[in-house]
Amino acid sequence: MDHPYRNALFVLGALFSSYQAMLLADTEIEKIGAPILILDDFVVIGSSLYIDEVNALKTPTTILQVPQSLTIMTADQISQQGLESINDIVEYTPGVNISQGEGHRDAVVFRGVRSTSDFFVDGVRDDVQYYRPLYNVERVEFLRGSNALFFGRGGTGGVLNRVMKKGVLRDNFNVYKLSINTFGGTLAQFDKNLALGDATAVRINVFKNDLEGHRDFFYADEFGINPTVKFKLSDHAVLDLSYEFLDTDRFIDRGIPTSPTTNTPVDAFKDIVFGDERDNYSTLTAHIYRASFQNGFSEALKSIINITYNDFDKRYQNVYPNRQAEATDPTIPLGGYVDTTKRDNLILSADLIGEYELLGMQHTLVAGVESISTNNANTRDKAVFTNEFTIVRPIRLSDGVGMDSVGAVTNDFDSFGDNTSNTVSVFGIYLNDEIDLTEKLGLVLGARLDDIDQNSIKYDVNGDVSEAVNRNDSVFTPRLGFVYKAKENLNLYASYSEAYQLKSGDEQYATASKTNLDPNTYENSEIGLKWDFNNSLSLTAALFEIDTIQQESYTGGLGEALVRDLEGKISGFEFQLQGKITDRWFLIVGYSQLDGEDSDGDHLRELPERTISLWNKYLLNDRLSLGFGLTHQADSLTTTGGTAYLPAYTRMDAAAYCKISDSISLQLNIENLTDELYYPSAHKESQVTVGAPLNATFSVVGKF
């Protein structure tokens, strides 16, 4: 679908590239001693590339010493690659891939395990289903592998932790970014830090995003503001306070069906939206309050106390294709529903972190407690259709809008589905000790115990209680790891860890039919290496296996209710090379290979055998640089044991950067350089996401 901004921006991009070429012609970059600009994404902090410690792991442990596969992406890198969502970041991260999320939420597949709940902010659970913005993010951390020690329930295949921007003492700055893309979407971000004396800093991040897309009807209006205050209470005590307000309204696109003949997405439907502006939308209003207090009792002992309260009010309504279809089908049946979610969480955590020596061995100990109180209310009403989606040939266009369906459907969302309320209370305690057994060998030993109470009420169509359920679980999860320092800059590791997921799932509703079922369990066994070639280039690699057990109920031959364990296994290999190859050339390469099946021998959904990601940035001179990247994903099934699949694809991206002055830079990001038709994700065989065609984003980044 063409847009009036599209051609204009490509012309602008061409002029921008020509301007770069003219500047390059006047610059003798081959001359010995010519200045070389080291951009933000080349900065090395401490003894490791980028960030030396992982926020989510709470301990002052370098990345090299963590017996777990992980990836960190900084805000500078996110901005320079033109990544605008969690999904964009995932596509450039090994060992994880995206799921459709039914068009209204972030959904990440960590090592073959789909999740919409394993999201954290500064190590604290971020507990509702929505699209998370990146305007106030300092960096994003991916920790791969089942590990509940610091995270409690979830973390079944890994977790995603956003580290948020906070006030900076004794500094004043203003940073902005303005973007427009060839679909007509615009983005404005502003980051202001104000130092009030030596002990107080106020920081405000704000964004306004007006998205447009390649699919008919698509839009997204998003606004967020996040003021924070940092108080240095003493030389050893710091208090951070934060409030975030989010307001979003966006179109929901559930994609297109696959063909029952070819079992691949129907290319002829690539421009068809099985829904409309009236019936497909999502709204979210969020109020999020955070407080973090850190106090150092001595150089070897400190405490961290986190308090988070959030209130989410969400509604999403959608219509979608409800079965596979052929391009020649005159009609296609639809499904549809409207969901509302009202949820508030109060999350309290306290950690005591100490370093001490015992029996001649150095220890780093974390002792922590966590309390979570959640109140949740959900409703669902289903759509009633009077006719199916009508396909009209040939496709007719009116004002640039596809009119593939005419009078497609009349419906009302008034068929009662569910009305539930539930409370979840969690109290967890955990202990983790990192022990230097010798100068070369380290041991990581930890355990967590969670006590979870769930109370669920289900109401009938008249609002009367039809079911009341209470369930209590106590879950113990261990962690064990060894780290061997083969060289000063090369560590080998082996680890074992466990995680669990409640049967109530992400919506946290425990039904009567599931009260006799134990939580799903996940066991991660992993060996790997971490190698810092120098202060600018690092390699990580891991070989792993995840064993899963999920209980299900079934009816025996005599009609009795029985329970059985369904086992699954996921195995794989992943690596990432990241850093400077030369003073001018920055490179990130990621690769993963995955295989998994359930106890019936069925191959798992959303588990591509291979994923590859590559990003290069090359500095031509002190003003100009170019970027090139690609992502590749092999075939993957849309449902476990099914036959429909997403075909393999390779998408190429590019970028160009020009530093106009010390305070202003121009940036051009081009996505899908070869204009490939591809399908990156699905919810099931009848709902497949259509990837965006060739498009460009032009940005101005500045500071004052």
Buried (B, 14 or more C-beta within 10 A) or exposed (E): BEBEBBEEBBEBBEEBBEBBEEBEEEBEBEEEEEEEBBBEBBEBEEEBBBBBBBBBBBBEBBBBBBBBBBBBBBBBBBBBBBBBBBBBBBBBBBBBBBBBBBBBBBBBBBBBBBBBBBBBBBBBBBBBBBBBBBBBBBBBBBBBBBBBBBBBBBBBBBBBBBBBBBBBBEEEEBBBBBBBBBBBBBBBBBBBBBBBEEBBBBBBBBBBBBBBBBBBBBBBBBBBBBBBBBBBEEEEBBBBBBBBBBEBBBBBBBBBBBBEEBBBBBBBBBBBBBBBEEBBBBBBBBBBBBBBBBBBEEEEBBBBBBBBBBBBBBBBBBBBBBBBBBEEBEEBBBBBBBBBBBBBBBBBBBBBBBBEEEEEEEBBBBBBEBEBBBBBBBBBBBBEBEEBBBBEEEEEEEEEEBEBBEEBBEBEBEBEBBBBBBBBBBBBEBBBBBBBBEEEEBBBBBBBEBEBBBBBBBBEEEEEEBEEBEBEBEBEBBBBBBBBBEEEBBBBBBBBBBBBBBBBEBBBBBBEEBBEBBBBBBBBBBBBBBBBBEBBBBBBBBBBBBBBBBBEEEEEEEEEEEEEEEEBBBBBBBBBBBBBEEEBEBBBBBBBBBBBBBBEEBBBBBBBBBBBBBBBBBBBBBBBBBBBBBBBBBBBBBBBEBEBBBBBBEBBBBBBBBBEEEEBBBBBBBBBBEEEEBBBBBBBBBBBBBBBBBBBBBBBBBEE
